Amino acid sequence: MKYVLVTGGVVSGLGKGVTASSIGVVLKACGLRVTSIKIESGNDDWCDPYLNTDAGTMSPFEHGEVFVLDDGGEVDLDLGNYERFLDVRLTRDNNITTGKIYQSVLEQERRGDYLGKTVQVVVVFRCCFCLDRISDVDSYFHLLLHSGLSSGGPADVCVIELGGTVGDIESMPFIEALRQLLFSVGQNNFCLIHVSLIPVLGVVGEQKTKPTQHSVRELRALGLTPHFLACRSAEVHCYYGQDILFLAKIFEQKLKAIKTSIGEYKAKIVTILPCPCKLLAIYSISMTCQIFGTSLYCFGWGQNAHNAILTHLELQRTNVVEQLVDWSIVANPPNLQEWTDRAETFDNLSNSVSTVRIAMVGKYVGMADSYLSVVKALLHACIACSLKPAIDWIAASDLEDDNALSTPEAQATAWRTLKNAACILIPGGFGDRGVKGMLLAAKYARENKVPYLGICLGMQISVIEFARNVLGMERANSSEFDKDTPNPVVIFMPEGSKTHMGSTMRLGSRRTLFQTPDCLTAKLYHNSEHVDERHRHRYEVNPEMVNTLEKSGLKFVGKDETGKRMEILELKDHPFYVGAQFHPEFKSRPGRPSPLFLGKLWTWSVMLSKARLVLQLDYVRPMEPVSILIFGFFYTRKVASSMPIVSMYFWY
């Protein structure tokens, strides 16, 4: 078993998760089985010490979105990056937190499982990591190495990301445990990549390596010496190899500078040639890198980092290292053609004529990471349709009538942005802040035939808005926002807990059964009878109100296996007005976008094509059903072969 550890220094937010994911992609492209583990030791700037059991009760403003796994685990958003990049399905055990370990250990101590022994911090972490039983194939840690892999057998490489910044007191026990892991498995089975910052002083325009020197020194003082440095900098034409080389003092004084040009990005690579027993390479990564392109090039064939990593882990033959090693696992040359094509498509979107403006009406728009998976799902769908995405963030509270007097300019701007959007999306959230603005956005989309997608809370918003403005129930509401409402169209789930917040929601992958094959959503899911999507909610549509809503045109086309829980709604006589109680964004993948996001953009494209056709013919005639097969004809060569074009009709 091989381990690749990614740590971070100097400051947070340098992209350790993207770095770890990119490394995993390149190693997987070499034919290796790869899995990932995220260790949460602290969140640097906001909520130290991080003793939360999981991310479920943390604010999106402080920690970004809560990513939900198939088994119901509420985890850090970096695990979403792992799943999207590696196309695997992880479990809650792939996210290790300090709180989870302490909770488990204290429960065992109270049961007497330690037989009266003294429980020490480092020993605790070694037991939870199973580092002292690393050769035991049945241990907990090795069970993680099987998770998410479609092929049989354990993973060949495990990429471990250590959260926080080197030097944080919260990460000390983890670093000690990982140091012991290094000695347990050996140098050639353990690779440490340290992500650091090379700041550029604005006054003199000079790059400073001193922060990285201190970060590496701090890491070495704790017993870990990085084999590779991934240095983030606003400028990539840098020569900082000598400073860090002098700090290490264990490498030969030989530098080799290689300059490459990748598209519009230019990267300067400084590689330090190793002595026979050690290896250190420094890779420069621009702070303006795009996730689809340059990050893969930096850890792919652009800077050839994969060769250095594979050589260090003894996963490929080289002309430099001549020794008897076990070549039962030998990596192939990386096949990154699919990712290269995807990166080129993404880069070409900047020159695309067809730009789709998407209004994101939410509660946490002040921090883009709060809706990271939604943004990625939109990007995946836009790339499949060769559209350039332009997301307009709208704070739901800015749309409310109450702000007309207090902040009239913000309200006017919000409404102008909403009306200029081609599509409207309301994502999930909790609490009553901004609900009035969301209701106005849903009403605008319904009345003006604008493609609308409501996710989780967004679906509940569409039900409340429909009940108020179509059924005439002026006080219709959710019991989450108004416990005394006379028309509770959204209610608290009976099995939910009202005393505990953590892990008490309806979580994880649940099956949704389509009630009719003729609905738009079923066709988007390739005429399937059911779909398995991930959930995270405490409230649901009131089953007693379903018949009343459906008689007026709001159809619930997807229900759970009991038939009592509403999962998907569609609005009659609307081009695309869909609400989903689940979160389709969590299963969206590059090259395999979520059907609901893809259908939303398809609808806008068809509407745009018909509008242009009408203008060209210079007359207006009644709209007729339009088959998406016509639209699909133009996109057959652009959409991936795994995305079949299905026959469906949009009514205007």
FIBABA-595486 format. One record per residue (C-alpha): residue in one letter; x, y, z. Coordinates in steps of 0.001 Angstrom, whole numbers, plus 524288, in hexadecimal, padded with zeros to 5 digits. Example, Ala and Ser with C-alpha at 12.3 -4.5 7.8 and 13.67 -1.06 7.14 Angstrom:
BEGIN
   resn      c1      c2      c3
      A   8300C   7EE6C   81E78
      S   83566   7FBDC   81BE4
//
This chain:
BEGIN
   resn      c1      c2      c3
      M   80000   80000   80000
      K   804E9   80D8B   7FC43
      Y   8015D   81A37   80329
      V   801D5   8282A   7FE0D
      L   80053   83269   808B9
      V   7FCCE   84077   8052F
      T   7FF2C   84AF9   80F72
      G   7FE1B   859BF   80F11
      G   8060B   864DD   81485
      V   80685   8739B   8165F
      V   7F802   87661   81465
      S   7EB63   86F0E   81214
      G   7E3EC   86E99   80553
      L   7EF9D   86B26   7FCCF
      G   7E895   85FF3   7F61B
      K   7ED03   853D6   7FD76
      G   7E068   84D04   7F996
      V   7E1E7   85016   7EB27
      T   7F03A   84C3B   7EBD4
      A   7ECF3   83F2D   7F21C
      S   7E1F4   83CE3   7E857
      S   7EA9F   8402E   7DCBB
      I   7F50B   836CF   7E181
      G   7EAB0   82C5C   7E2E3
      V   7E5CC   82EB7   7D505
      V   7F35B   82D78   7CF27
      L   7F67C   82125   7D6E7
      K   7E969   81B59   7D301
      A   7EC65   81EBA   7C4DB
      C   7F8A3   8166F   7C678
      G   7F019   80A8D   7C8FB
      L   7F105   80AA0   7D7D8
      R   7E5A8   808FB   7E139
      V   7E4E3   81557   7E964
      T   7DCF4   81939   7F540
      S   7DD4F   8253E   7FDFC
      I   7DC60   828CC   80C57
      K   7DA60   83667   811FB
      I   7DF47   838F9   81FCB
      E   7D8AF   8449F   8263B
      S   7E165   849FB   830C0
      G   7DD0C   85824   8309C
      N   7D774   8627F   827CF
      D   7E22C   86C82   829A1
      D   7DBA6   879A3   829FF
      W   7CDBE   877C0   82E9E
      C   7CAB0   86CE8   83800
      D   7D6E0   867E8   83ED2
      P   7D717   85EBC   845AA
      Y   7CF68   85622   83C4D
      L   7C90E   84C43   84563
      N   7BCC9   84A54   83D47
      T   7B94E   83C35   83ADA
      D   7B5FA   83F6C   82CBE
      A   7B30D   84B29   8243E
      G   7A448   849E2   8258B
      T   7A263   85466   82FD2
      M   7AC60   85E26   82ABF
      S   7A8C5   86AF0   8243D
      P   7AA9A   86B9E   81569
      F   7B02A   87941   81756
      E   7BB5C   87398   81F53
      H   7BDE5   86663   8194D
      G   7B789   86671   80BF2
      E   7AD65   85CB5   807A5
      V   7AA69   84FF8   80E90
      F   7AC9D   844E2   804FE
      V   7A3E9   838F4   806CD
      L   7A857   82B19   803B0
      D   7A072   81F16   80006
      D   7A0DF   819C3   80DDE
      G   79BC6   8268F   81371
      G   7A8C2   82BF2   817DF
      E   7A92C   83AC9   818DF
      V   7B725   83DE1   81566
      D   7C07A   84869   81107
      L   7BEFB   84DD4   8034D
      D   7CC67   84871   7FFA6
      L   7C67A   83AD8   7FF45
      G   7BDA1   84007   7F4A5
      N   7C9D8   843A7   7ED12
      Y   7CF09   835E8   7EF06
      E   7C282   82FB3   7EA20
      R   7C19E   838A7   7DE4E
      F   7CFE0   8374E   7DA6C
      L   7D19F   828C5   7DD26
      D   7C398   824BB   7D9DF
      V   7C290   81C86   7E63B
      R   7B891   81B5C   7F10F
      L   7BE59   81D9D   7FE5C
      T   7B8C4   81B31   80BE4
      R   7B826   82331   8184C
      D   7C409   81BBE   81D39
      N   7CC35   82248   812A4
      N   7CA99   82EF1   81A48
      I   7D210   82E4B   82725
      T   7CFAC   83940   830F1
      T   7D53B   83C06   83E59
      G   7C7A0   83BEC   84434
      K   7C46A   82EC5   83E37
      I   7D0BA   828AD   843BA
      Y   7CF09   82E63   8514F
      Q   7C0CB   82A34   851A2
      S   7C431   81C4F   84DC2
      V   7CF90   81B3F   8573C
      L   7C821   820DF   862D0
      E   7BCD6   81780   8606C
      Q   7C664   80C1E   8607A
      E   7CCDF   81130   86CBD
      R   7BFC7   81220   873BA
      R   7BC8D   80429   86FD2
      G   7C98A   7FFAD   87550
      D   7CEEF   7FB17   86852
      Y   7DC8E   7FFC7   86BFB
      L   7DCB1   7F744   8783D
      G   7E104   80220   8814E
      K   7EC6B   806BC   87922
      T   7EFF3   8150C   877FA
      V   7EAAF   81AF7   86B79
      Q   7F492   8240A   86524
      V   7F269   82D3B   859E2
      V   7FC2B   827CC   85021
      V   7F8B0   819CA   85371
      V   7EA76   81D5F   8517E
      F   7ECDB   82210   843C2
      R   7F553   8166A   84080
      C   7EA7D   80D57   844BA
      C   7E03A   814A8   83CFF
      F   7E8E9   814EE   8310A
      C   7EC8E   806B8   8333F
      L   7FA83   80AD1   830A3
      D   7FF84   80111   83A5D
      R   7F89A   7F64D   832BF
      I   7FB7C   7FB32   82517
      S   7FE4C   7ED8E   82015
      D   7F13D   7E870   82502
      V   7E8B3   7E7A8   818DD
      D   7DC7E   7E6E1   82112
      S   7DF40   7F37A   8286A
      Y   7D6A4   7FF4E   82787
      F   7E089   8072C   81FEF
      H   7E1CC   7FCE2   8157A
      L   7D32C   7FBEA   81433
      L   7D37C   80A1C   8100A
      L   7DC9B   806A4   804FE
      H   7D1E6   7FE75   7FEB9
      S   7C7AF   8091F   7FF63
      G   7C2B8   80F3E   7F2EC
      L   7C9F6   80629   7E9BC
      S   7C1F5   7FF9D   7DF32
      S   7CCAE   7F5CD   7DC53
      G   7CFC9   7EB02   7E5B9
      G   7DB01   7EB40   7EF56
      P   7E08B   7F60D   7F7BE
      A   7E5E6   802E1   7F2D6
      D   7F3C9   80383   7EDCD
      V   7F5A1   8117B   7F288
      C   7EEF1   818E4   7FD75
      V   7EF81   827BD   7FC7D
      I   7EE65   82DD3   80A0D
      E   7EBAC   83C45   80BC8
      L   7EEFC   841F2   8190D
      G   7E630   84D95   81B9B
      G   7EAB5   85A09   821EA
      T   7F822   8602E   82156
      V   804ED   85A78   82623
      G   80789   86002   8338F
      D   7F96D   85FFA   83836
      I   7F81C   859F9   84593
      E   7EC3D   85237   84107
      S   7F40C   84AA1   836E9
      M   7FF78   846B6   83FA6
      P   7FA36   83936   8436A
      F   7F704   8363D   83534
      I   8049F   83A10   830AA
      E   80AA5   8314A   83AFD
      A   801C4   8261B   836DE
      L   8056B   8282A   8289B
      R   813D6   8289A   82C50
      Q   8122A   81B4C   83285
      L   80B22   816C7   82647
      L   81717   81AC7   81E70
      F   81FDE   81221   826B0
      S   815FD   80711   82667
      V   814D7   80641   817A0
      G   8224B   80B15   81391
      Q   82761   8168D   80BB1
      N   82453   810AC   7FE66
      N   81618   80E99   80207
      F   813C2   81C53   8070F
      C   81431   8290B   7FF6D
      L   81254   83671   805A7
      I   80E31   8421B   7FD5D
      H   80DF8   84F3F   80433
      V   805A5   85A36   7FE7A
      S   80AFB   8678F   801EE
      L   80A35   875D5   7FE24
      I   81474   87E52   7F797
      P   80F21   88C18   7F9BD
      V   81264   89785   7F0EE
      L   81434   8A49A   7F7A9
      G   80C94   8AED6   7F061
      V   81629   8B9AC   7F38B
      V   82243   8B39B   7ED88
      G   81C00   8A8AE   7E5A1
      E   8256D   89EB8   7EB2D
      Q   821F9   890DC   7EEF1
      K   82529   88CF5   7FCDA
      T   8286F   87EFB   80076
      K   82A46   8816B   80EF4
      P   81C48   87D1F   812BB
      T   81E30   87046   80B92
      Q   82B7C   86E62   811EE
      H   82573   86FE2   81F5D
      S   81A3B   866D6   81BC8
      V   82378   85C28   81726
      R   82BFC   85E02   82320
      E   8200F   85CA9   82BEA
      L   81C05   85040   824E1
      R   829B6   84A72   825CB
      A   82A4A   84DD9   83440
      L   81E3D   84557   83605
      G   82511   839CE   82F96
      L   8200A   83ABE   8218B
      T   82841   83F38   81609
      P   820D4   84267   80988
      H   824D7   83B61   7FD30
      F   81E19   84558   7F473
      L   81A14   85383   7F5C2
      A   80E5F   858F7   7EE82
      C   8105C   867A4   7EF56
      R   80507   870CD   7EC8E
      S   80892   87E48   7E7D6
      A   80264   88993   7E091
      E   80E24   8893A   7D788
      V   813D2   87C92   7D290
      H   820C3   88157   7CCE7
      C   82845   87ED3   7D947
      Y   83550   87967   7DDA5
      Y   83397   875B7   7EBC6
      G   839D0   86863   7EB46
      Q   846C1   86C56   7F185
      D   840B2   871F8   7FDD9
      I   838D7   865D8   800F7
      L   843F0   85D11   7FCAB
      F   84CE5   863CE   80675
      L   842A8   86193   810E4
      A   841C2   852FA   80E4A
      K   850A5   85100   80DB5
      I   84EEC   842F1   8097B
      F   84E27   844B0   7FAE1
      E   85859   84705   7F08B
      Q   85A83   854F8   7EBF2
      K   855D8   8528F   7DE31
      L   84A97   85A21   7D847
      K   843F9   85836   7CB73
      A   83A8E   86281   7C66C
      I   83097   85EB9   7BC3C
      K   82763   86862   7B627
      T   81AB6   863AD   7B011
      S   80F1E   86AAD   7AA57
      I   801A9   864A0   7AC41
      G   7F78C   86C03   7A48A
      E   7F6DD   879A8   7AA25
      Y   7FD14   8754D   7B6D4
      K   80BD6   87586   7B899
      A   8122B   86D7D   7C316
      K   82045   86D63   7C78F
      I   82460   86074   7CD4D
      V   83046   85F89   7D60F
      T   83442   8517B   7D8A0
      I   83E94   84E0D   7E28F
      L   845F3   841EE   7DE7A
      P   8463F   83826   7E999
      C   8514B   83153   7F011
      P   85017   82259   7EF4E
      C   84772   820FD   7FB5C
      K   83F33   82D5A   7FB9F
      L   836A7   834EE   7F242
      L   8317A   842D4   7F28E
      A   82AD2   84982   7E746
      I   824BB   856F9   7E731
      Y   81913   8598F   7DE61
      S   813DC   8671F   7DBE9
      I   80517   868D0   7DAEC
      S   7FEE7   875BC   7D743
      M   7F49B   87AFC   7E090
      T   7EBF4   87D66   7D49E
      C   7EBED   86F44   7D014
      Q   7DF28   869E3   7CAF8
      I   7DB40   85D44   7D189
      F   7D8A6   855A5   7C501
      G   7E544   8595F   7BE3E
      T   7F16E   85DD8   7C4EC
      S   7F024   8560B   7D16A
      L   7F065   84999   7C96E
      Y   7FB8E   84E79   7C11D
      C   80376   851D2   7CD2F
      F   801AA   84423   7D27D
      G   800AD   83D9F   7C530
      W   80968   83DC4   7B971
      G   80B52   84C92   7B9CC
      Q   8152A   84BFA   7C4F5
      N   81678   83D35   7C553
      A   81406   83CC0   7D3DE
      H   80DB5   82F6F   7D27D
      N   81A93   82990   7CDF9
      A   82190   82EA4   7D9F0
      I   816CE   829CB   7E30C
      L   8161B   81C60   7DCB1
      T   824E5   81B1A   7DCEE
      H   8256F   81E81   7EB4E
      L   81AB0   814A4   7EE4E
      E   82182   80A74   7E5BE
      L   815B7   8090D   7DD00
      Q   81D16   80A03   7D027
      R   82A4E   8064F   7CAA4
      T   83466   810F4   7C8A3
      N   8420F   811A0   7C371
      V   846A0   8185A   7CFD7
      V   8424F   80E9B   7DA07
      E   847E5   80116   7D7C5
      Q   843EE   7F836   7E2ED
      L   83BEC   7EC3A   7E5A3
      V   82E34   7F08B   7E90E
      D   820C7   7EA84   7E85C
      W   81B69   7EE19   7DAF9
      S   80E62   7E729   7DCF6
      I   80811   7F49E   7DC29
      V   80DB8   7FC75   7D0F5
      A   80765   808F7   7CC41
      N   804B4   80B62   7BDEC
      P   806EE   81843   7B6DA
      P   7FBB9   82158   7BA90
      N   7F01E   821E4   7B170
      L   7EABA   82F83   7B3B6
      Q   7E4E0   8319A   7A641
      E   7D717   83271   7ABA5
      W   7DB1E   83CB6   7B588
      T   7E308   843FA   7AB54
      D   7D763   844B9   7A22B
      R   7CEF1   84930   7AD73
      A   7D8BF   853BB   7B121
      E   7D980   8588A   7A317
      T   7CAAE   85909   7A25D
      F   7CA5E   860C1   7AEEC
      D   7D4AA   86A4F   7A9F7
      N   7CD42   86C02   79D2A
      L   7C0E4   86FAD   7A47D
      S   7C6B8   87D1C   7A6A8
      N   7C560   87F3F   79808
      S   7B7E0   87956   7973A
      V   7AD1A   8819A   7916E
      S   7A299   87A8B   79946
      T   7A389   87F69   7A731
      V   798F9   87B32   7B0AA
      R   79654   883F7   7BC51
      I   791D0   87C5B   7C831
      A   78C0A   8835E   7D3D9
      M   78FE3   87CA9   7E092
      V   78650   88177   7EAE5
      G   78B40   87CCE   7F809
      K   78DDB   87FA9   8064E
      Y   79C9E   87DF6   806AF
      V   7A0CF   884CE   7FA23
      G   7AB1D   88C66   801AB
      M   7B3DD   88068   800E0
      A   7B448   878F7   7F402
      D   7B8FE   86C7E   7FAAA
      S   7ABBC   86BB3   8015E
      Y   7A63C   866C7   7F474
      L   7B286   8609F   7EEDC
      S   7AC1B   85414   7E9FB
      V   7A11A   85BC6   7E392
      V   7AAF8   86440   7DC73
      K   7B283   85847   7D7EF
      A   7A607   85191   7D368
      L   7A283   85D8F   7CB58
      L   7B02C   85DA2   7C59C
      H   7AF56   84F2F   7C209
      A   7A255   8515E   7BB2C
      C   7A71C   85D89   7B40C
      I   7B318   85678   7AEE9
      A   7AA80   84B52   7A9F5
      C   7A223   8554D   7A2BA
      S   7ADB7   85DB1   79E59
      L   7A83E   8695B   7A594
      K   7AF98   873A2   7AD26
      P   7AA1F   8749B   7BB01
      A   7A817   881CC   7C153
      I   7A2FC   88070   7CF30
      D   79C8C   88C79   7D4EA
      W   79C51   88BAB   7E3B9
      I   7902C   891A6   7E9AD
      A   78E2C   892BA   7F850
      A   7802A   88E81   7FA51
      S   77DF0   89905   8048B
      D   78128   8A39B   7FA80
      L   774F9   8A001   7F2BD
      E   76BBB   8A221   7FE0A
      D   76245   8AD92   7FE19
      D   766EE   8B182   80BAC
      N   773E1   8B5D6   805C3
      A   76D75   8BF8A   7FC94
      L   76ECC   8CA1A   806FF
      S   77B09   8C5C9   80E3C
      T   783A7   8C1E5   802A3
      P   77CB0   8C5EF   7F60D
      E   788EE   8C501   7ED9D
      A   78BC4   8B703   7F1E1
      Q   77DC0   8B310   7EF37
      A   77D98   8B96F   7E1D2
      T   78A5D   8B2D1   7DE3B
      A   7858A   8A59C   7E2E8
      W   77904   8A676   7DB0E
      R   78012   8AB39   7CEF7
      T   7896C   89FB7   7CFF9
      L   77E38   89629   7D1D8
      K   776B8   89B20   7C60A
      N   782CF   89A81   7BD5D
      A   7856A   88C4B   7C0E3
      A   78250   88131   7B7A8
      C   7803D   8775B   7C2A3
      I   77D3C   87837   7D120
      L   78253   86EDE   7DB62
      I   77EFF   86EB2   7E9DD
      P   78813   86586   7F173
      G   7868A   85FAF   7FEF1
      G   78757   86673   80C09
      F   781C8   86759   819BB
      G   77ACC   87220   8213A
      D   7713A   87CB6   81D5B
      R   77AF7   8872A   81934
      G   778E6   88A9B   80AEF
      V   76CE6   881F1   80944
      K   76462   88D4A   804BE
      G   76E16   8907C   7FA12
      M   76E8C   88252   7F5AC
      L   75FB8   88217   7F4C1
      L   7600F   88E0D   7EBF6
      A   76A71   887CC   7E351
      A   7627E   87B3C   7E214
      K   75653   88310   7DEC8
      Y   75DA3   88A9F   7D453
      A   762B5   87E05   7CE25
      R   75528   877D5   7CE49
      E   74DE9   88362   7C87E
      N   75829   886E3   7BE32
      K   75B35   87902   7B996
      V   76970   879FA   7BDBB
      P   77041   86CBC   7BF8F
      Y   77067   86A2C   7CE23
      L   77714   86000   7D68D
      G   77486   85F56   7E527
      I   77D37   85696   7ED5E
      C   778FF   85220   7FAEE
      L   77493   85F08   800DA
      G   77293   863F0   7F2F3
      M   76851   85968   7F0B8
      Q   76163   85CD8   7FD5D
      I   7619D   86B34   7F965
      S   75ACA   86801   7EC9A
      V   75024   86098   7F3FD
      I   74DE9   86BE5   7FD76
      E   74D95   875DF   7F275
      F   743F8   86DB7   7EA83
      A   73AFB   86BDC   7F630
      R   73ADB   87A5E   7F912
      N   73962   8802C   7EB85
      V   7320F   87592   7E42B
      L   729D7   86EEA   7EEA3
      G   7275A   87B91   7F5F5
      M   72CE5   876E8   80306
      E   732CF   883D3   8071F
      R   738C9   87E77   813AB
      A   73DAF   871BE   80DE5
      N   74B2B   86F15   81325
      S   754B4   86535   81864
      S   7542A   861A0   826B4
      E   762B3   864B3   826D3
      F   75FC6   8730D   8245F
      D   7526F   87464   82ADE
      K   74E53   86A4B   834EC
      D   7409E   87037   835CC
      T   73D91   87094   82749
      P   72F92   86C30   82439
      N   73421   8661D   81770
      P   74086   85E3B   81A10
      V   74424   859BB   80C69
      V   751AD   855BF   8115A
      I   752E0   84E8E   81E48
      F   75D2C   848DA   82754
      M   76007   83A93   8246B
      P   75A12   831B0   82EE2
      E   76688   829C9   830D9
      G   76F07   835D6   832C5
      S   774D1   839CC   83FCB
      K   7711F   846DC   845C5
      T   77B79   8464B   85066
      H   787E5   842B3   848E1
      M   78CA7   84934   83C67
      G   7983A   840E2   83846
      S   795AF   8354C   82F37
      T   78701   83584   831DA
      M   78256   8398A   82451
      R   77E4C   830D7   81912
      L   78BD9   82E81   813B0
      G   79290   826D1   8090F
      S   78E61   81FD2   7FCC8
      R   77FCF   81CFB   7FBF8
      R   777B8   81743   7F0EE
      T   76DC5   81F6D   7E9A7
      L   76361   818B1   7E169
      F   75DF1   81F9C   7D57B
      Q   74F1A   81F94   7D5A6
      T   74DCC   82078   7C6E4
      P   75753   81E09   7BBA8
      D   751FC   829DB   7B45C
      C   7577C   833FB   7BDA2
      L   762D0   83C89   7B979
      T   76B91   83862   7C4B7
      A   76A4E   829E0   7C19E
      K   76E8E   82C77   7B3B0
      L   77A2F   83441   7B869
      Y   77E12   8285B   7C071
      H   77DBA   8200F   7B40E
      N   76FE4   81ACD   7B62E
      S   773D7   81417   7C2B4
      E   76977   80F37   7CC14
      H   770D7   81450   7D7CB
      V   77CAB   81C41   7DB8B
      D   78592   81C06   7E776
      E   789A8   82986   7EC08
      R   78F27   82F38   7F891
      H   786BD   83663   80285
      R   788BB   83FE6   80DAE
      H   77C37   8458F   81362
      R   77399   845FC   81F74
      Y   76719   84AE3   81930
      E   75E84   84530   80E8E
      V   7526F   84878   806A0
      N   74617   84606   80E84
      P   73FFB   83984   808E8
      E   73274   83E88   80C61
      M   73422   84A01   80308
      V   738C7   8422D   7F74D
      N   72B79   83FBE   7F102
      T   727B2   84E12   7F20E
      L   73486   8525E   7EBEF
      E   733FA   8487B   7E0ED
      K   72610   84C2D   7DD16
      S   72B09   859D1   7DA19
      G   73669   8554E   7D185
      L   741CC   85310   7DACC
      K   74510   844CC   7D825
      F   74D35   83C7C   7E144
      V   75356   83334   7D774
      G   75D1E   82D1A   7E0DD
      K   75A69   82701   7EE1D
      D   761BB   81E66   7F7A5
      E   75F6E   80FD0   7F8C0
      T   7543C   811C3   8026F
      G   74D48   81B26   7F94F
      K   74B49   824E1   8046D
      R   75760   82D51   802E1
      M   757FC   836B6   7F758
      E   7650C   836CC   7F04C
      I   7633D   83D81   7E306
      L   75952   84767   7DE3A
      E   75664   84CEC   7D0C9
      L   74D64   857F4   7CCC3
      K   743DD   855CA   7C1CF
      D   74488   85EE8   7B5FF
      H   75228   863BF   7B951
      P   75E82   86129   7B133
      F   76690   85D0E   7BD05
      Y   761D4   85F02   7CAEC
      V   7678D   853FE   7D30A
      G   76989   8524F   7E197
      A   77167   84768   7E7DE
      Q   77195   8442B   7F64A
      F   77EB2   83D72   7F458
      H   78BB7   84397   7F08E
      P   78F08   83F94   7E287
      E   79B93   84795   7E2CF
      F   7A258   83DEB   7EBCE
      K   7A2E1   8337C   7E130
      S   7A667   83C43   7D5CA
      R   7B36D   838CB   7CF92
      P   7BC11   83EAE   7C4E9
      G   7B7B0   83814   7B86A
      R   7AB6E   832E2   7BF1E
      P   7A361   83EAC   7C363
      S   7972A   83DE4   7CB97
      P   78B27   83BDB   7C2EA
      L   78368   84691   7C9C4
      F   78DFB   850C4   7C797
      L   78FC9   84C31   7B9A3
      G   78127   84C97   7B6E4
      K   78047   85A64   7BC09
      L   78AA1   85F25   7B278
      W   784E3   85733   7A756
      T   777E8   85DE9   7A995
      W   77E05   86B5D   7A8E8
      S   78566   86795   79C86
      V   778FF   862D2   795F0
      M   771C0   86F31   799E6
      L   77CED   8777B   794B2
      S   77D70   86FE3   787F3
      K   76ED4   871B6   785C8
      A   76F9E   88025   788F7
      R   77A73   881EA   77EF6
      L   772B1   87A1F   774E3
      V   766DA   882B7   776FD
      L   76F1A   88EF0   77526
      Q   7750A   8897D   768BC
      L   767AC   8863C   76304
      D   7634F   8940B   766C2
      Y   75601   88FF0   76B89
      V   7501E   88A56   777CA
      R   74826   87DFD   7780B
      P   742B7   875CE   78351
      M   74CD8   86D90   78A47
      E   74C02   85EF8   787E7
      P   751E4   85333   78ED5
      V   76059   852AF   78BC8
      S   76792   845C7   78C4F
      I   774D3   8462E   7928F
      L   77914   83CD4   787D2
      I   779CA   848D4   77F24
      F   78291   84F88   788D6
      G   78A33   84318   78ADE
      F   78D30   84293   77C66
      F   795A8   84EAA   77DB1
      Y   79C98   849A5   789D7
      T   79EC1   83B73   7861A
      R   7AD0A   83DC8   78342
      K   7AF19   845F6   78F6F
      V   7A841   83E4A   79A04
      A   7AF74   83280   79F71
      S   7AB5A   8255F   799E7
      S   7A750   82110   7A781
      M   79CCF   82BAB   7A779
      P   79239   8267F   79E47
      I   7889C   83016   7986F
      V   77AD2   82CAA   79CCF
      S   76DF7   830A5   796E0
      M   76661   83A5A   79F0C
      Y   75CF7   84569   79CB0
      F   75D00   85315   7A226
      W   75022   85A72   7A254
      Y   7500F   8693C   7A188
//
